[in-house]
Amino acid sequence: MFLSAYHLLWSVPLVFLWPVWGLMRIGSARPRPRSAVVRRLGQRLGWVFPEVPPCPKGSIWVHALSVGEVISAIPLVERLKEEFPERRVVVTAATAAGLAVAGEKLGSRVHRILPMPVDAWWAIRRLVDLVRPSIYILVETDIWPGLLALLKQRGIKSILVNGRISPRTFRAYRRGPFLIRKLFDPLWACLMQSDLDRERLLSIGIDKKKIIATGNIKFDRQIAPMGREERGWRQQTLGLQPEDSVWVAGSTHRGEEEVIFEVFEELKSSFPRLRLIVAPRDTGRTAEVAAMARDRGLRPVFKTRISNRKDLKKRVDEDLIILDTMGELDRIYGIGTVSFVGGSLVPIGGHNLLEPAAFGIPVLFGPYIHNFAAMSEALVEAGGGRQVVNGRELAAALRAFLRDEAMRGRAGAKASAFVEKNQGATERVLWHVKQCMGQGA
């Protein structure tokens, strides 16, 4: 009854969307939908599928919602390839940005990367028939009841890995525990990031036998150390000099750049060699961020524009650099003197703190870090990070780190040690995956 009503809710509105999509195709003046918007809409609604043959039967299906989840999945995908060389690994993502990062980071390592459509019955049936999986591994979020029910009906086990329950999600779950138990019922196991995530699911009434805290696989992503040659090359391509102090503000959101620019202006008078690199979480906002900087009297420059200059050895004259490319932030952190991780001064929930920490860079972040609550608390306790509540505290923390090289070095060393100490979750997850596939010892 529950699933019938659920599928009906999908079917009714999409019936009305079908003629709209048809008109958009006609408007493209082509026999097939070629414009990016039309093609993307067709993919999401399950009306356009890649024209490829079905995957070999028994493939391993890994699904990651977007960029963050794709990056989390990298160490697991690598180990799956090593552990099951005879099986094909297929990766799906729901967003265009996630698909782009999956293609860049995993394209050469997996059998196929496919777009994940909405959870409409016709779409998921076509996708399951195309992937032909032996197991479905869901990374962190994006739980769809229709897909999970279909997989269970076909005898295909599903497992949630690196699961997390944010405070906002937990509040929503508590309003309808019966429905949430139905949602999680088809899952063979829920491998959670922390004991807190496990306790939240237990309080909803999820079967305690299937909920296991295995740690966060984000810690296991292998980030190569930055050698002197790479550091010099990256500084050169950004117009930086070795004596510059570099503040990298990564994964920023609307409402944070204003604070960052204000703090930067304040610090520039005391640290004239301070350089700022801002990386908006959404690269589609780079023009907006640049305009915001100009409105404050700052002189921004896009990273791509610097890279296209003929004289790369010339120092950039602009006040700040805006990273307008995808997939580079993780290495850009490595040339930083100090870092700030965005999505935390505004109620987003924060982003991955491990990328700067792995390079031995002190990590600053704001009060809204609930998506990484356990990680942020442990990083602060280890001495590798510091939480600030507003621009005034951010400026004070930056000033302290920029003035005291020894303190900065100690914090950076503790940050990288924190990452190394917490590695190992991927192996624990892999053990459970093998049990799920009936190949455990």
Residue, then its C-alpha position, 0 to 999 in steps of 0.5 A: m500500500f505504501l509503495s503503491a501510493y508512493h509511485l502514484l505520487w511520482s506518476v501524476p505530476l510527471v504525466f503532465l511534464w511529458p508533453v512539456w519535455g516533448l515541446m522542449r525537444i521540438g524547440s531544440a530543432r534536433p531529432r534528439p534532445r541535445s541542449a544541456v538543459v533538455r538532456r539533463l531534464g530527460q536524464r533526471l526524469g528517466w526518459v533519456f538513458p545512455e545508449v550503451p549495452p547492459c553491464p555484465k551481470g553481477s556488477i557492484w553498484v556504488h551510488a553517490l549523490s553529489v560532489g561530496e559523496v563522490i569524493s567520499a566514495i573514492p577510497l571505497v571504490e579503489r578497494l572494491k576494485e582490488e578486492f573484486p577484480e572480476r566484477r565491474v564497478v558502476v558509479t551513479a550520481a544524481t547531480a551534474a557536478g557529481l557526475a563531472v567529479a566522478g568522471e574526473k576522479l574515477g572515470s578510468r577506474v570504473h566500468r561505467i558512470l551513469p546519471m541517477p534518475v528520480d525514483a519513478w518506477w519506470a526510471i529505476r526499472r530501466l536503470v536496474d536492468l542496465v546496471r544488473p548489480s549483485i549489490y547496491i552500495l549507497v554512500e551517505t545519503d539519497i535514500w530512495p524507497g522505490l529503488l530499495a524496494l525494487l532491489k529487494q524484490r529482485g533479491i539484490k542486497s542494499i547497504l548504506v555506508n558512511g551514513r550520517i544523520s544531521p540534526r535537521t534530518f533527525r528532527a524530520y525523522r522523528r516526526g514520522p518514525f513509522l515511515i522512516r522504519k519503512l524507508f530503512d527496512p530494505l537495507w541489509a545494513c546501515l554502516m554509520q560514521s559515528d556512534l551519534d549517527r547510530e544512536r539517532l537511528l536506534s531512537i527511531g526504532i531501526d533494527k539495532k542488528k543492522i546499524i553499525a558504527t564503522g567510522n568515516i571513510k573520508f579519512d581513508r582518501q589518499i592525498a599525496p603529500m605536496g612536494r617542493e616542485e608541485r608547490g612551486w608550480r602551483q604558486q607560479t600558476l596562481g601568480l604567488q611568491p614563496e614569501d606570500s602568506v596564503w589564506v585559502a577559503g574553500s567551499t564558501h556559500r552566499g553570506e560567507e564571502e562578505v564576512i571573508f572579504e571584510v576580514f581580509e581587508e582588516l588583515k591586509s594592513s598588518f600582513p601586506r603579503l597576505r593573499l586570499i584564494v576563495a573557492p565558492r562551493d558552487t562554481g556558478r557563483t564565481a561572477e557573483v562573488a567577483a562582483m561582491a568583491r569589486d563592490r567592496g573596492l577589492r580587485p578579484v581575478f579568476k584562476t583561469r584568467i591567471s593561468n592564461r597569462k603569458d608571463l606566469k612568473k609575474r606576481v598577480d597584482e589583484d587582491l584576491i583569487i577566485l577559484d573558478t574551476m572544479g576538482e582543484l580545491d583539494r590540492i590548492y589547500g596544500i599551498g595554504t598557510v591557513s585555511f577556512v572551510g565554508g558552509s559553516l558561517v551560515p546554516i549549511g552544515g559545513h564541508n570536508l575538513l580533512e582536505p586542508a588537515a591532511f596537508g598539515i594546514p591549520v583548519l578554521f570553521g564556523p559554528y554551523i558544522h553539524n554535518f561533520a559534528a564528530m569530526s570537527e569536535a575531534l579535530v579541535e580536541a586534537g589541536g589541529g582546528r579551531q571553531v569561530v562563531n563570527g567574523r571577529e573571531l575569524a579575524a582574531a584566529l587568522r591573526a594569531f596563526l599568521r603572527d606565530e609561525a611556531m604555533r601554526g606549525r604545531a597546529g598543522a602537524k596535529a591536523s595531519a596526525f589527526v587524519e592519519k590516526n582516524q584512518g581504517a574505516t574503509e577496511r571495516v566497511l569492506w568487511h561488511v560488504k563482503q559479508c553482504m555479498g556472501q564472501g566473508a571469511 
